[in-house]
Amino acid sequence: MKASRLSLWNAVPLFGQLRHCSLRSLRGDVVAGFAVAVTLVPQGLGYGQLAGLPPVAGLYTAVGAMVVFALVTSTRVIAVGPSSTLAIMTFTAVSSRADGDAGRATALAACLALMTGALLLLPGRLRGLTSLLSAPVLLGYLAGTAVQVMASQVGKLVGVKTDSDHPMVKVWEVLTHLDQVQWVTAAVGVATLLALVLLKPVFHAVPVLRAVPVTPVVCVVAVAVSAAADLAGHGVAMTGRIAGGLPAPGWPGVSAADVWALLPAAAGMAMIASIEGTAALRRTALPSAPRISLVRESVAMGAASAGAGALGGFASMPGTQRTLSARGAGAHSQLFQLVCAGFVVVGILTTGPVIGLLPVTVLAAVVMVSASHLFDFAGFERLWHGWRRESVLAIVTMASVVALGVLNGLLVAVVLALMQLLRRVAWPHDAVLVVPDDGRPPHEVAPDEAVGTDVLIYRVDAPLFFANAGRISQRVLTLAAARSPYPRYVVLDAEAVFYLDATAAETLAQLATDLRARDCQLVVARPREQVLTTLRESPYQDGATRQLPVFPSVREAYDALRQR
């Protein structure tokens, strides 16, 4: 019986979280669920239209993702739901195939969410994907995505109809059709934008308002103004009434060709969900919390996206801000997400007429403000002052996303990250070392400072393989040729060389042969066991590396060679 309970708690950790809950913790979960819901509803509606779907699709995403994630995750307070990043990626992936058909767009988005979830369910995927993009590349990617999201909403903000699927082209269409701006729509949108930006510090400064979220307050006021001033009668587009309640879970009606065409987008969305999801898990983890299993959370994130897709939504992922809001409101367990989903369902079933009065331009402003949080100005500043080359890489990535779109920009980001990795290993750090006579440890010097000895000590800080072996060999020969007289020994400090491929083994054998022709011997210091084994078994150049002298330290090698 005890074993069965443990098995159940492992399968559904929420049961274990509720085992010792108190009335106070239950109250905290209910309050947190309501607090998250009131902010999530306008954001979800905005993200739904950002994805090119009916706005209510964002709420379906929230309900499906939250319920499933709450039952699968082992974390207590991590919150999932729709995001601007995955919403615009969804729009980019499905808009051209849907060809203006809202029903087909919904089916394609749901299929994309299910495929993204399936990819996240693959064992070990989360751990592999989180290291694929470097921090500067990810910084640039998210900044570019922020620009794309905000650009996509400009037309809706001012009431200009745009035809392009590319957000930056949408901005150009607005700028070239300013005569079509609906000034009432623009006034409402700009006023909402200013209110969302300016009221937040005001609310934060007033103690009684500090816990009140700005977004739902602004949206409620917008609905009241819309009803009182008959904004729809003045040409302001409305969200439209929600009808029909929750859809029945099911598989979207798409073809095999659609699935194949959506696969690259699903892979990209799984990558972003993995990276951002892991970042949210680590940023919001408490020091006293149990160690998080990334494999388990990958499964939970995949299941959440699948749950969203089953309800006709789009892919979801954990969010840092939403999680911090839930914790600040008193959440103690994943029960808060079930409560939040319940409030969202109640909203879908009962507030349809109210939501119908919400202007689309208000949702555009909500999305733009939410997307602005993706742009980390402080991160760019830190990179610029500390790692200038890395900051250029981030800027190039951002420009690629802005110019090419979020999916093609992601491909560029991956290529840039791989090129950055290849550059690091193909042109690794190396140094000439000297061994002081006073007993101090060997240290790096400029090559022309170590000319008073017939022992050249060379260090390379990278594995040796086909991309750098030839360059390193030529570097050693160049350093040796610059000495006068030519050194009798070249000591390769191999402490940082943890791998040697066939190309490198052949290159080192050729290097030993070339040095021997100049009456110079190659010596190895501090080799790792695997590297030494490779050298001893290498057949190249008649086994030129099999009998190389080996020393446990650079100093021992230097002292021994000086006595010969």
N, C-alpha and C positions, 0 to 999 in steps of 0.2 A: 504493500500500500504506500509506504514511504517512497519507494523507488518510483512508483507511478506518479506520485505528486512531484518529485524532483524532475521527472521527465516532462510533465506538463508545464512546470515553471520554466524549464529550459526552452520548450517550444514556444510558450507564450509568456515572456518575462513579466508582462504586466500583472499577471496573477500573483507572482512573487512580490512585486512592488506594492500591491494592495493588501498583502497578507497582514502587515503590521501597521496599516494606515490608521490615523486618528481622525477625529472629527475636524480638527484644525487643518490637517493636510488635505482632507476632502474638500473643505471650504476653499482652500487655496487653489486647488485644481479647478474648481467651478469658476472662481473669480478669474483665474488665468485664462481658462477656456473662453469666457465671455470677452475678456479684454483683447485677446488675439482675434476673435471673430469679428469684433466691430471694426478693426483695422483691416482684416483680411477681406471682408466683403467688397469694399470699394477697390482695393488692390486687385482682387481676383477678377472683378468685372473689367478693370483696365487691362489686365494681362490677357484676358480672353479676347478682347478686341485687338490687342497687339499681336496675338497669334493668328489674326485673320479669321477668327471664329466668332460665333455669337458670344457676347460678353459673359453669358451665364456659364460658358464652358470653363471659365476660370474658377467658378464656384464648384462645378463638378470635379475639377482637378483637385481642389482643396479637400472635398469630402472623401473621394476615393483614396487619395494619398494618405490623408491623416488617419483614417480608420485602419488601413492595412499596416501602415508604418507603426502605429501605436501597439499593434498586436505582435509585431515581429521584432522590433528593435530591442536591444538590451539596455539602451540609454534611458534615462528618466525624463529629461526635459528637452531633448532635441526636437525642434518643430520642423515639419516639412510643409510643402505647398507649392503653388505656382510661383515662378520667378520670371523676371523680365528677360534674363539671358536665354532660358530655354524657350520662352514664348516667341522671341524674335527668331530664334533658330527654327522653331516650328513653322513660323510664317514663311521663312525663306525656303524651307524644304517642301512645303505643300502648296504654296500659292500658285506656282506655275502649273502643277499637275491638276489642281482643282479647277482652274480656268473659270473662276468666278462662281462656281457652284458651291453654295454654303454647305449643303448636305455632304457633298463629296469631300470638301475641305475638313469637315468634322470627322469623317471616316478615316481620312488619311492621317490626321493628327492623332486620332486614337490608336491607329495602327503603329504610328511612329513611337508613341508612348509605350506601347506593349513591346516593341522591338528594343527600345532603349532599356526597358526593365529587364528583358531577357539577356541583353549583353551584360548588364550589371550583375546578373545572377551567376555569370561564369566564375568558377573558383579562381581566386587570386587576382581577379581583374582590377579591383580597386587599388591594391598595392602597386601593381605594375603601372597603371595609368597616372597615379598621383606623382610619379617621378619623371613622366615623359616631358612635361613642360617646366622650364626653369622659372623661378619667381619673376625675373624681369619680363620674360615672354608672356607669362600669365598676366602680369600687371598691365602690359600693353594691350593684350587681348581684351581684358575686361574694360579698359578705358575706351578702346575702339567700339566695343559692344555698347557702352553707354552712349557714345555719340550716335551710333546707328539707331538705338532705341529712341533717343530724344528726337532725332531727325525724322523718324517715321511718324511722329505724332504732331509735327508742325502743321500739316494740312488740316488735321482734325481740330487742332487748337484754334485755328482762325477761320474754319469753315470753307476751305478751298478743297474741292474734289481733285484727287491726284490719281493718275492711271498707272504709274510705274510701280514695280515691286521693289525697286532699290531705294532705300531710305534717303540717300543723298540726292538721288534724282527727284524724289518727292519734294525736297527742299527747293531744288531748282525750279520745279513746276510752280511752287508757291510764289517764289520770287519773280517769276516771269508772268504770273497771272494775279498780280496784286489787285487788279480791278475787280476780281471775283471774290475778294475777301468779304465775308459777312461780318459786318462790324459789330453787331450785337453778339454773335458767337465769339468773335475775337475778344470783345470786352469781358465777357463772362470767363473765357479761358485764361486770359492774362490776369484778371482779378483773382481767379482761383490759384494760379501759379504763384502770385505774390503772397496770397494768404498762406499757402502751404509753406512757403519759405520764411516769411516774416513772423508768423504766429508761433512757430516752434520755440524760438528763444524767449518769446514773451511768456508762453505757457510754462517754460522751464524756470523762468525767473519768479513766477507767482507760486508760492508753496501749495495753495489749494488747487491749482491747475496743473501741477507738475506731473501728475499721473494720468492726465486726460490726453488721449491721443488726438493730434491735430486733424488727421485725415478724415475720420468719420464726422467730426464736428463741421468741417468745411463742406463735406458732402451733404449733410443734413440741411445746412443753411442753403446750399445750392438747390436742393429739392424744394425747399420752402419758397425761395425766390422764383424758381421755375413755375411753381403752381400759382403763386400770387401774381406774377407778371405775365403769365401765359407766354413763356419764352418759345414754346413750340409754334405758337401763332406768329412769332416774329422771325421764323425761319431757322431757329436753333434746333439742330438734330438731337433727338432723344435716344437714350439707351434702348428703350422699348420694353414693353411689359413682359415679364417672365411668366410663362404658362406651361402647364403640364407636369410640374414637379420634377422629381428625379427620374432619369431614364433607367430602364432595366439594364443590368450588366449584360454585356454580350460582346461578340467578336465583330469588329467593323467589316463592312462589306467592301473589301478591296481585292484586287487581283494579285496573282503571283508576280506580275510585272511591276505592280506598285511596290510590293515588298522589296523586290530587288533594287528598285530605283531609290527607295528610302534608306537602304542599308548604310551607305556612307554617312548620311545625316544622323542616323541612329548611333553609329559608332562615335561621331563627334560629340553628340549630346551626352552619351555615356561617359566620355572622357571628361567633359566639363562638369557633369554632375558628380563624378568621382572626385575630381580635384577640389571643387568648391565644397562638396559635401564633407570631405576629409578636413578641409580648412575649418568649416563650421564646427565639426566635432572637436577639433583640437582647441579652437579659440574659446569655446564655451564649456570645456571640461573643467570640473572643479578638482582642485588638488587632492581632495579626499575621495573622489569617485573611483570606482574600480576601473581597472585597465580596459580600454575599449578594444574590441576585436574588429579590426577593419574588414575582415572577411564576413563576419556576421552583419555588420552595418552595410556592406555592399549588397548583401542579400535583402536587407530591409529596404534599402533605397530602390533596388530593382523591383521588389514587390510593391512598393508605393507607386512607382511609375506605372506598373501594370494595373494596379487598382484604379489609378486615374484614367488610364486608357479604357478600361472596361466600362467606365461610366460615361465615356464620350468626351473626356478631357484630354489634356496634353501632358507631356512629361513633367515631373516634379523633382524637387531636390531640397535638402535641408537648407535653412537660411539662418545666418548668424543673428541678424537683427530680430527676427521673429522669435528665435530661441531666447535671446536676452530679454525681450519683452515678456515672454511667458515666465521666465524665472523671476523677473522683477515684480510680476503680479502675484507671485506666490505659488507657482506650480511645483508639485512634489513628485509627480509620477506622470506616465503617459496617459493617465485618465484625462488630463487637461485637453489632449488632442481629440479624444472621443467627445468630450463636452463641447469643444470648439466646433467639431463637425456637426454635432447636434444643433447648435445655434445657427450654423450656416444653413442646414436643411430647413429649420424653422423659417429662416429668412427667405429661402427660395419659395417656400409654400405660402407664406403669408404677406410678404412685402413686395409682391410683383408689381402692383400699381404704383407703389412709392418708387421702386427702382426704375420703373418706366418713365418717371419724371426727371430722372438724373440726366443732365445734358452730356452728350458724348465729349464735348470739349473739356468738361470737368474731369472725366476719366483720363483724357489725354494729359492733362496737367498732373494728375496723380501718378501716371506712369512716368512722366518726365522727371518728376522729383524723386521717385523711387530709383530710377535708373541712374540719377546723378551720383548715388552712393557707390556705384561701381567704379567711379573715377577717383583713384587714390592720389590726390595731389601731393600729400606728404610722402608717399612712396616714391613718386617721381623725383621729388626734391632730394630725398636721401640718396637715391641712385646717382643723381647728377653730381652731388658733392663727393660721394665716396667711390663710385664705380662708373666713370664717365662712359666707358665702352658699353657697359650693361645698360645704361640709360638710353644710349643710341639704339640698342637692340629693342628696347621697350617701345621707343618712339616709332621705329620702323614697323614693328608688329601692329601698333595702333593704327598707323597709316594704312597698312595692308588690309586690316579689318574694315576701316572706313571706306576704302576704295573698292574692295572686292566683295564685301559682305561677310557675315559672321561665319558661314560655312567655308567658303574659300579662304577667308582670313585665318580660320583655324588651321587649315592645311598649311598655309604659309607659316603660321606660328610653330607648327610641329617641325617643318623643314628648318626654320631658323634655329630651333632648339637643338636639332640634330647636328646642324652645321656648327653651332656653338660648342657642342660636345666634341665633334670631330676636330675642331680647331684646337681645343684644349689638349687632346691626346696626340694630335699630329705635330703640334709645335709646343711640346711640353717645356716646363721650366728645367733648365740645366745650369750647371755651375762648375767652375774650376775651384778646387779646394787646396788649401795649404795646411800643413801640420806644424804648429809652432813648437819651438824647442823648449819652451818653458812649461810644458805639460798641459797647456790649455787644449780643449778639444779642437778638431779640425773645423775650419770656417771658410766661407766663400770669399773669393777675392776676384778682382778683374783679371782677365787672362794675362795681361802684361805685367801683373804684379807678382806672378809666380814663376819667374824665369831663373832663379838662382839655384835650381836643382835639376837633376836628370830624371826626376820622377814626376810625371804629369798625372794629377788626380782629377778625374772627371766624374761628376754626379749627374744623373738624370732622374727626374721625379715622375715617372710614368711607366706603364707597361710597355714593353717593346713589341711592336707588331708591324704589319706591312705598311701602315700609313706613316710611321715615323722612323723605322729602323734605318733606312737609307740615309735620311737626313742626319740622324745621330751619328752614324758611322762617318759621314763626310765631315761632320763637326769635329770629331775626334782627330781625324787626319789633318784638318786645317789647323787645329790648335797645336798639334805636334809639329807640323811644318813651320809654324811661326816661332818655334824655339830654336835657339842657336847656342850650342849644338843640339842636334836632334835628341830627344829624350831616350834613355835606355829602357824605360818602363812606362806603361800607361796603366794606371789603376782605375778600373771601372767600379765606382761605388754603387752597388746594385741593391742597396737596402730598400729603395722605393719601387724596384722593378718586381712586380708580383706575378707577371705573366710574360711568356716568351712564345710567340707563334713560330711556325716553320720558316716564314720569311725572315724574321729577326734572327733565328738560329743560324740560317745560312749567311745572313749579313755579318753577324759577329764572327763566324768562321772566316769569312773573306777579310774582315778587318784584322783578325789575328794574323792571317797570312800576309796581308799588305804591310803590317807593322814589322813582322819578322824579316821581310825583305829589306827593311831599313835597320836591321839589327836592334829592333825594339820589341819588347815582349809585353803582351796583354796580360794583365793580372786582374782578378775579380776579388772584391772585398764585400763582405756582408751579404752574400747571396741568399735568397730564400731557398728552402729545400726543393720546391718544385722547379725553380729556375735552374738550380745547380744540377738537378737530375736531367733536365732537358739538355744542358750543355754537355754533360758527361755522355749522353746517348746520341748526340748529334753526329750524323755521318758526313756532313758537308765538309768539303776541302780536306778529304781524307781524315776526318775526325780532328780537325785543328783545335777544337775547343775541349776535347776530352781530357787533355793533360794540362789545362791552364792552371797556374798556381792560384790557390784560394786562401784567403785570410779572413778571420772572424771580425776584424775591424780595420778601419782605414789606417789608424796609427800603427798597428802591428804590421800591416803591409808596408807602410812607409819605412818604419825602422828596419825591417828585415831587408828590404831592397837597397837601402842606403849602405848596408854593411857588405853587400856583394861586390 
